[in-house]
Amino acid sequence: MSDIVPTAPKKPADETENQITSPDPRPGAPPEYSSSFVPGPPGLAIPPPAGYPGGLPMGYYGPHHPRTFPLYMQTGSIRPIQYQPGKYPAPQSSAPVVWMPMPTPVPHCPPGLECLAQLDNIHVLQHFEPLEMITGFETNNRYDIKNNTGQMVYFVTEDTDDYTRNAYRTLRPFVLRVTDCMGREVMTMQRPFRCTCCCFCCPSARQELEVQCPPGVTIGFVAEHWNLCRAVYSLQNEKKEDMMGVLGPCSTYGCGSDSVFEILSLDGVSIIGSITRKWNGVLSAMSDADHFEIHFPLDLDVTMKAMIFGACFLIDFMYFESSPPQHSNIHHHW
C-alpha cells in the first residue's frame, strides 16, 4: 500500500475565480485596490432601453450625454467602490446632469437650435457665485438652460476679462457663448459698450445685443428704446428691421414679486410670449443668481425664439445684475 497524502478536493476554476475575498478585519488595513490598475478605453455607448422615453435613464452614458457622470455600482456587495487617491475625479454632485436628447435635424433651422425648435418654454438659471458676495469681485456669469422636465438644453458662459467686468460692472461689454450637450458653441451674443454720460434719448446711449447663430452669422439684434415709464426693447432681424417688441413692467426691482416682460407683436396689440424673472426670496435680494422663465409659441420661428432668448440676457444685465440695480431710475421707450 503506497503512502497517499490526503489533500483537499480541488474546486472548479470558475468557482475559485468567482469567490469573493472578505475584507481584512485588522485596523489600519490598506484599501482594496490595485495600484497597477490602468483604466482601459471607454466601451460602446449603451442604447436607451425600452420604457425610458425622453433619453437615457440615470446610470447610462451615451454620446449625447458627455457631461453625465456615469454611476458605477459595485455588484455583489453593499460596500462602495474605493478609488485610488489622485487617480479618479470625484463627482461634483450625487445626481448626474441629464441633457435633453439631441433631436433630428430640422429643415430651415440654424444648426444647434433643433432643441429650441421643439420647446415652448425654457428656464434660465444663473449660477450662484459666493465669491461675488464675499469679496465684491465680479466674476464671469454662468447659466444653465433647462426645459420643463429639468433636462439641460444649453450651457451659457460669459467671456469677459477681469478688468472690464469690475471696471464697468453692469454697463460692461460682454460676449456670451452658448454650448450644447456636445460642447459645441451653437450661438454667440455680443453686447458693445455704450456710453451713458450723454442724454438717454440719444441713440448712442441705447443698449444693444447682437445674436449670432451659428457664431459669426448674425440673425438679429435686441435694441433698447427710450421711455420714461418702463423698459422697452425691439427684436430685430439681421437687417435691423423691427419684428417684435418687449414691454417691461413699470418697476423691475420690486421685492417679493415676479417681474414680467411681455413679448408683443409688431403692432403692439397681441401678446406672443413673456420673459419672467422669478422671485426667489432672499436669494434674489442678496445675490445675482437669477431665475428666468421664457414662454413663446411652439410653432414660432426658431430664429425669433433665439432673439427672445437673447433679450433675456440683456434684461438680466441691465436690471438684475446688481442689487440694487444701477438702472433702477432709468426707464425706456417702445
C-alpha positions in Angstrom: 0.0 0.0 0.0 1.6 3.3 -1.1 1.7 6.3 1.1 -1.1 8.7 -0.1 -1.2 12.2 1.4 -4.8 13.3 1.7 -5.4 16.6 0.0 -8.5 18.9 -0.1 -10.7 18.4 -3.1 -10.0 20.8 -5.9 -12.6 23.4 -6.6 -13.7 24.1 -10.1 -11.8 27.0 -11.7 -15.0 29.0 -12.2 -15.9 28.7 -8.5 -12.4 29.8 -7.4 -12.5 32.9 -9.7 -15.9 33.9 -8.5 -15.0 33.6 -4.8 -15.2 37.0 -3.1 -12.3 37.7 -0.7 -13.5 39.0 2.6 -12.0 42.4 3.7 -9.1 42.4 6.1 -10.5 43.0 9.6 -7.3 44.3 11.0 -7.3 48.0 11.9 -5.3 50.2 9.5 -5.5 47.7 6.7 -4.9 49.3 3.3 -7.9 49.8 1.0 -8.6 47.2 -1.5 -7.4 48.5 -4.9 -4.6 47.6 -7.2 -2.0 50.3 -7.7 -1.1 48.9 -11.1 -4.7 49.2 -12.5 -4.9 51.2 -15.6 -8.4 52.1 -16.9 -8.9 51.0 -20.5 -10.7 52.8 -23.3 -14.4 53.6 -22.8 -16.8 50.9 -24.0 -19.5 51.2 -26.5 -22.4 53.5 -25.7 -25.4 51.6 -24.2 -28.6 52.4 -26.1 -31.6 53.5 -24.0 -33.7 50.5 -23.0 -37.3 50.3 -23.8 -39.6 52.1 -21.4 -37.4 55.2 -21.0 -38.9 57.9 -23.2 -37.0 61.2 -23.4 -33.5 59.9 -23.1 -31.1 57.8 -21.1 -32.1 56.8 -17.6 -29.8 57.5 -14.6 -26.7 55.4 -14.8 -26.4 55.2 -18.6 -23.8 57.1 -20.6 -24.0 57.9 -24.2 -22.5 60.3 -26.8 -25.5 62.7 -26.4 -24.7 63.0 -22.7 -21.0 63.8 -22.5 -21.2 65.7 -19.2 -23.2 63.0 -17.5 -21.1 61.5 -14.7 -21.5 57.7 -15.2 -22.7 56.0 -12.0 -20.8 52.8 -11.4 -22.4 50.4 -8.9 -20.4 47.5 -7.4 -22.3 44.2 -7.8 -22.5 41.6 -5.2 -21.6 43.8 -2.3 -23.0 46.7 -0.3 -19.6 48.3 0.2 -18.9 51.4 -2.0 -16.1 51.2 -4.6 -12.8 52.5 -3.3 -11.0 54.8 -5.7 -7.2 55.2 -5.7 -6.4 58.7 -4.4 -5.4 61.1 -7.2 -6.5 58.8 -10.0 -10.2 59.4 -10.3 -12.1 62.6 -10.2 -14.8 62.8 -7.6 -18.3 63.6 -8.8 -19.5 67.2 -8.2 -22.9 66.1 -7.1 -24.8 62.9 -6.2 -27.0 63.2 -9.3 -25.6 63.4 -12.9 -26.5 66.2 -15.3 -29.3 65.0 -17.7 -29.3 66.6 -21.1 -32.2 66.9 -23.4 -31.9 64.2 -26.2 -30.5 65.6 -29.4 -33.3 65.8 -31.9 -33.0 65.1 -35.6 -32.1 67.9 -37.9 -35.0 70.3 -38.6 -35.3 71.9 -42.1 -34.6 75.6 -42.3 -33.2 75.6 -38.7 -29.8 77.0 -37.9 -27.5 74.3 -36.6 -27.7 73.9 -32.9 -31.2 75.3 -32.5 -33.0 72.0 -33.1 -33.7 71.7 -29.3 -35.1 75.2 -29.2 -37.4 74.5 -32.1 -39.1 71.7 -30.1 -39.8 73.8 -27.0 -42.3 76.4 -26.0 -40.8 77.1 -22.5 -37.3 77.3 -21.1 -35.7 78.2 -17.8 -32.6 80.3 -17.5 -30.8 79.6 -14.2 -27.9 81.7 -13.2 -25.2 80.1 -11.1 -24.7 81.4 -7.6 -21.2 82.8 -7.1 -20.3 83.0 -3.4 -17.0 84.8 -4.3 -19.0 87.8 -5.5 -21.0 88.1 -2.2 -17.9 87.7 0.0 -15.3 89.8 -1.9 -17.4 92.0 -4.3 -15.2 90.8 -7.1 -17.3 90.4 -10.3 -16.9 87.0 -12.0 -18.0 85.7 -15.3 -21.7 84.8 -15.3 -22.8 81.2 -16.0 -26.2 80.0 -16.8 -27.9 76.6 -17.1 -30.7 76.5 -19.7 -33.3 73.8 -18.9 -36.7 72.6 -20.2 -39.7 72.0 -18.1 -38.6 68.5 -17.1 -35.3 69.7 -15.7 -33.2 68.5 -18.6 -30.3 70.7 -19.7 -30.7 72.3 -23.1 -27.7 74.7 -23.3 -25.0 76.0 -21.1 -24.1 79.7 -21.3 -20.8 81.3 -20.2 -19.7 84.9 -20.2 -16.3 85.6 -21.8 -15.1 88.9 -20.4 -11.7 89.9 -18.9 -11.4 90.7 -15.2 -10.7 94.4 -15.7 -13.7 95.1 -17.9 -16.1 93.2 -15.6 -15.0 95.0 -12.5 -14.5 98.5 -14.0 -17.8 98.7 -15.9 -19.9 96.3 -13.9 -23.5 96.2 -15.4 -22.5 98.5 -18.2 -19.7 96.2 -19.4 -19.5 95.0 -22.9 -19.6 91.2 -23.0 -19.6 88.0 -25.1 -21.9 85.1 -24.1 -21.2 81.7 -25.5 -24.0 79.1 -25.8 -22.9 75.5 -26.0 -24.9 72.3 -26.4 -24.7 68.8 -25.0 -21.7 68.0 -27.2 -19.8 71.1 -26.1 -20.2 72.9 -29.4 -20.7 76.6 -29.5 -24.0 77.0 -31.2 -24.8 80.6 -30.5 -22.9 83.8 -29.6 -24.3 87.0 -28.1 -22.3 90.3 -28.1 -23.1 93.5 -26.3 -21.0 96.5 -27.3 -20.1 99.2 -24.8 -22.5 102.2 -24.9 -21.7 105.4 -23.1 -24.4 106.6 -20.7 -22.9 110.0 -20.0 -25.0 111.8 -22.6 -28.7 112.2 -22.8 -30.6 108.9 -22.5 -32.7 109.8 -25.6 -29.5 109.8 -27.7 -29.3 106.7 -29.9 -25.6 106.2 -29.0 -26.6 105.7 -25.3 -29.1 102.9 -26.0 -28.1 99.4 -25.2 -28.0 96.7 -27.9 -27.3 93.0 -28.1 -26.3 91.1 -31.3 -27.2 87.5 -31.6 -25.2 85.2 -33.9 -26.2 81.6 -34.9 -24.0 79.9 -35.8 -21.2 82.0 -34.3 -20.2 84.6 -36.9 -23.6 84.7 -38.7 -25.8 87.5 -37.4 -29.5 86.5 -37.1 -30.8 89.7 -35.3 -30.5 92.4 -32.7 -32.1 93.3 -29.4 -32.4 97.1 -29.3 -33.3 99.3 -26.4 -35.8 102.2 -26.8 -36.1 105.2 -24.6 -39.2 105.6 -22.4 -40.0 107.5 -19.2 -42.2 104.8 -17.7 -40.9 101.3 -18.4 -38.3 99.1 -20.0 -38.9 98.6 -23.8 -37.0 96.8 -26.5 -37.4 95.8 -30.1 -36.4 92.4 -31.6 -34.9 93.0 -35.0 -33.8 90.8 -37.8 -30.3 90.8 -39.3 -31.2 93.9 -41.4 -32.3 95.7 -38.1 -35.9 95.7 -39.1 -38.3 95.5 -36.2 -40.0 92.1 -35.9 -41.4 92.1 -32.3 -41.4 94.2 -29.2 -40.6 93.6 -25.5 -42.6 95.7 -22.9 -41.4 95.5 -19.3 -43.2 96.4 -16.0 -43.1 99.9 -14.5 -41.0 98.6 -11.7 -38.4 95.9 -12.5 -36.9 95.6 -9.0 -40.0 95.0 -6.9 -39.4 93.0 -3.7 -41.4 89.8 -3.3 -42.9 89.6 -6.8 -42.1 88.4 -10.2 -41.1 90.8 -13.0 -42.9 90.1 -16.3 -41.6 91.4 -19.7 -44.3 90.8 -22.3 -43.3 89.8 -25.9 -45.6 91.8 -28.2 -46.4 91.5 -31.9 -45.1 94.2 -34.2 -48.3 96.3 -33.9 -48.1 96.1 -30.1 -51.6 94.5 -29.8 -51.0 90.8 -29.4 -49.0 89.2 -26.5 -46.9 86.5 -28.1 -44.9 85.3 -25.1 -43.2 86.5 -22.0 -39.8 86.7 -20.1 -40.4 86.4 -16.4 -37.8 87.0 -13.7 -38.9 84.7 -10.9 -38.7 85.9 -7.3 -36.5 83.5 -5.3 -36.9 85.1 -1.9 -33.7 86.1 0.0 -31.5 84.7 -2.8 -33.0 87.2 -5.3 -32.5 90.1 -2.8 -28.9 89.3 -1.8 -27.3 87.8 -4.9 -27.3 87.8 -8.7 -28.4 84.2 -9.0 -31.5 84.9 -11.1 -34.1 82.6 -12.5 -35.9 83.5 -15.7 -38.7 81.6 -17.3 -39.3 82.2 -21.0 -42.6 81.4 -22.8 -43.2 81.5 -26.6 -45.4 79.7 -29.1 -44.2 76.2 -30.1 -44.6 77.0 -33.8 -42.8 80.4 -33.6 -39.9 80.8 -36.0 -36.8 79.4 -34.3 -34.7 82.5 -35.0 -37.3 84.6 -33.2 -37.1 82.2 -30.3 -33.4 82.8 -30.3 -33.9 86.5 -30.3 -36.3 86.3 -27.3 -33.7 84.1 -25.6 -31.1 86.7 -26.2 -33.3 89.5 -24.9 -33.4 87.7 -21.6 -29.7 88.2 -21.0 -29.7 91.9 -21.9 -32.6 92.4 -19.4 -30.6 90.5 -16.8 -27.5 92.6 -17.2 -29.4 95.9 -17.2 -31.8 95.4 -14.4 -30.9 92.4 -12.2 -27.1 92.0 -12.3 -26.6 94.1 -9.2 -28.6 94.9 -6.1 -29.9 97.5 -6.2 -29.8 97.8 -10.0 -27.8 100.7 -11.3 -30.6 101.2 -13.8 -33.3 101.4 -11.2 -34.1 105.0 -12.1 -33.9 104.6 -15.8 -36.8 103.6 -18.0 -37.1 103.2 -21.7 -39.4 103.6 -24.7 -41.0 101.4 -27.2 
